[in-house]
Amino acid sequence: MLRYVVQRLLFAVPLIFGVLTLTFFIIRLAPGDPAAFFIQPGVSPNVAEQIRAQYGLNDPVYIQYVKWLGNILQGDFGRSFSRAQQPVVEVIAQAMPVTITIALLTLVANFLLGIAIGVISAVRQNSLLDRVLTVTGLFFYSMPEFWFALMMIILFALKLPLFPASGLNTVGAEYYGPFGFFLDRIWHLVLPVTVLSINGAAGIARYVRGSMLEVIRQDYIRTARAKGLSERVVILKHGLRNALLPVVTLMGASLPFIFSGALFIEVIFAFPGMGRITVDAIFARDYPLIIATTFISGTLIILGNLLADVLYAVVDPRIRL
């Protein structure tokens, strides 16, 4: 298993490098450049030329690529054009904890809620409850996350002011004390995590339902019932464990999708996470920051797929052979 993981990681290096190279050239096809970010009304056009010369933007693309490649190989992603020349690594380090928090909470809520709904639907197959859960799940699964987020804000933050509409904390929350600050942070995360969780859990519930329906018809389930085991033990211990095999693959594969969903949610709820800095970087043509965020997204996709393969082998020992 260790050899397999190391091989996958080694193969991932050229893949990530290729993604970064494509990103480098594609973003330069967009009109404008980072110098336009510094141009304000009344500023001399010569300022833009000085900025382009300072950052090497007047060099041919292949020269820029060679310089960029040399810096990347040294682990230097450069400095952000739009954030007062702050190192890109520092910008990401400040924003990453927010996105990771949202993604992890969403991942846990996704699978807990999705597995619960899927098991109930399978056990109560073709009942009224099953039909209601199925229709409701498909309704939320087909709903765009950004639209759902806006509807949640209108309903639960404006019409019924139960939750805050934006921000990570209330102004002055640092004076609440550590516990009060923590509760205030959780209160601000309720709406965004709910939006991401409901949408993802609906899809997971469909996988769990289908897998459970296949498992509970197996001979060993009938044998477990014939032994006199309670229905709860049969379903949760013998059925659910085997039904989760295909769902484990989703756990790793869903990481990049949760991460990308969190980016849009951060913009809507005004969270200072990776989503905000990515959108700001795109509008400002901040090449170093765009490439760095692309690197993180590509790495998450590769690690997510690797995690899915490893978890599958852990759950099903036959895969190791």
N, C-alpha and C positions, 0 to 999 in steps of 0.2 A: 504493500500500500504506500509506504514512504517513497519507494522508487517511482511509483506512478505519479504521486503528487509532485515530486521534484521534476519529472519529465514535463508535466503539464505547465509548471511554472516557467521552465526554460523555453517551451514553445510559445508561451505568452509574451515573452520579451519582444521578438520581432513583430508580433501582431500589434502590440501597443505602439511600437515604433512606427509601424505603417499607418496606424490611425492618426498619430500625431503629425506625420508627414503630410497626409492628405488634408488634415485640418489646416496646416501651415499654408498650403497653396490655395485651398478653397476660400479661406477668409480674405485672402488678398484679391480675390475676384470681385468682392463686393465693392460698390462705389465708395469713395472716400478713404481716408486713412486716419490714424490717431491724431495727426496734426490738426485736423478739423475740430477736435474737441477743445483746443486752446484758442481757436479763433472766435473772437467776440466782436460785436459792432464797434467800429471806431479803431480797431487794431490794424496796424499796417500789415499788408500781405507779406511783407518781408519776414515777419515773425514766423509765419508758417514754413517758409523755406529754411529759416534757421533751425526750427524744430526738426524738420525732416532731415537736415544735414546732421544734426546732433545725434539723432537716433538711428542714422543709417537708412532712412526710408527712401532716400534717393538712389541707393545702390541697386544694381540689378537684382532680380528676385533670387537668382542662384547664389549670389554673394550673400544676401541676407540669410538664405537657407544654410550656407556653410557656417556662418557666424552663429546662427541659432543652434545648429547641430553641435557645435563645439561647446556651447554653454549647457545644453541639455545633457550631454555626456558627462559633464562635471556636476550635474545635479542642480544647475542654476536655471530657474525658470524666468529670470529677469525681474524687472520692476514694472509695476503697474503704471501705465500712462495716465489713467484717469483718477488715480488715488495718490497724488502728490509723490510719485516715485517711491511709494512704499513697496518693499519686496513682495512679490507674488506669494511666496510661501507664508509670510506673515498675514496677508489678507485672507488666505484660505484657512489658516490656523484659527483665526478669529471667528470665521463663519461656520466652519465644519462642525463644532459641537452642537450648534442649533439644529442643523440638518440631521446629524446622527441621532439626536434625541427624538426628533419627529419620526425618523425612519424606524428606529427600534421599537418605539411604542406602537407604531402602525403595524409592524411585522407581528408583534405579539398579539395585538387585538385582531388582526386579520385571521390568523390561524385559530385562535381560541373561538372566535365567533363563527368562522366558516366551518370548522369541524363540528361544533355543536349543532348548527343548523343542518348540516349535511347528514349527521347521524339521526337526528329527529325525523328528517324527511324520509330517510331510508327505512327506519323502523316503522313509521306510519305511512308506508307507501300507498298512494292512491286515496288517502283520506283527505278530508277537507283541510286539515292542517298542512298536509304535504302540498296540496295545490296552492294554498295561500302563501306558504314559504317559497314555493317555486316561482310564482308570478311576481312576488315582491322582490325576490333575489334577481330575477331577470330585469325588473324595472330599474333597480339601483345599478346593476352591472352595465346596463346600456346608457346610463346617465353620464354625461361629461363631468369630470371632477370640478373643473373651474366653474361651470354653471351651478352645480350642486353646492359648491362653497358659497357662491353669491346668494343662493336661496337660503342657505343656513344662516348667513349673516343677516339677511333681511328679516328672517323669521325670529331667530333666537338672540339677536343682538340689537335689532332696531324695534321690531314690533313687540317682542317679548324680551326686554333687556335682561336676559338671564346670564349671558356670557359676554365677555369683551369682544369687540369686532376686530381688533388689530393689536399688534405689539406683543412682546414677550412678557412684560410686567407692567403693572400700574405705576404711574409716575409717583415716586416717593416710596416704592415698595421696599427699598433697602432699609427703611426705618421700621419695618414690621418685625424685624428679627429673623434669624435663619429659618425657623419653621414657618413663620408667616410669609416670608419671601418664597419659600418652596411651594406652599399652598397657592399663592398668587400665580406662580409660574404654571402650575398644573391647571389652574382655572383658565388661563389663557390658551392652553394647549388642547382643551376639550374639543372645541369646534374643528380645528384643522385635523386632529387625529381621527375624529369621528368621520369626517368627510372621506379621508383616505381609507379608513378601516371598512366602512360600509361598502364602498365600491369594490374593494379587494376581496372582502369576505364573501360577497355574493358569488364571485367566480370560484373561489375555493370550495364553497358549499356544493356546487354542482359536481366538482370532481369527487368530493367525499361521498356524496349521495350515490353516484354511479359505482364507485369502488365498493361501498358498503353493500349495495344490492347484489353485486357479484359475489362478495365474500360470504354473506349470510346464507347463500344457497349451496355452499360447499358441504362435503360430507362430514368434515371434522366439526362443523357447527352443529349438525344434527347429532353427532356423537356426544358433544358437550351437553346438549339439551337432554339426551337420553340418560346421561349420568345423573341427572337431577340437579344440575347447576342452575342457579337463578338466572333469569333473563338478563339482569344487569351485568352479571359476571360474563355471560356468554357474549354479549354485545361489546362491552368495554374491554375485556381482557383477551378474548379469542378473536372477535371480529374486527374491532377497531384497529388493533395493532397491525394486522395484515392489510387492512384497507388503507392504511396510511402510507404504504410503500410508494404509490405513484404521487402522493401529495408531498412526500419528502423532496422529490425533484422540484416541485414548485417553490419550496422554501428558498432554495438557493437562487433559482431563476427569477424569483419575485423581487430580490434585493435591488437590482438596477431599476426595475419599474417603480418600486416604492420610492427610490431615490429621485427619479425623474419626476414622479408625481409630487413629491415634497417641494421640488423647485417651483412649480407653478403655485402651489398652496402658499409658499412663503411670500411670493409676490402679492397674492391676494390679501393675505393677512398681515402684510408689512413686517415680516420677520427678517432680522439681519442674518440670513443664512446663505447657503450656496446659491439658492435661486435668485436672490436679489443681486448678488455680485455678478452672476452669470448674465442676467438681463442687462444690467448696467454696463458690463463689459462689451456686450454685443452692440449696444447703441453707441458706445464711445469708441468702437473699433479698437478696443484694448487687446491687441494681439497676444501679449504674454499671458494675460489673465484668461482669455478664451482657450488657449492651448492647455493651460494648467487644469481648467475645469473639465476639458475634454479628456485629459489624461486620467482624472479621477473617475469619470464616468466609464471609460473603457476598462480601467482596472477593476471597477466594481462588477462589471458584466462578466469578466473572466473569472474573478474570484467567486462570484455567485454560482457560475456553472461548475466550477471545481468543488465548491462546497456541496452542491447538489449531488455530485458523483460520490463524494466521500460519505455523505450521510446515507445515501442509498446502500452503500456497501456495509455501513455500520448496522443499518436496520435489517438488511437481508444478507446473512453470511454467505449465501450461495453466489453472490456477485463477486466476492473476493476470489473465488476459484476461476 
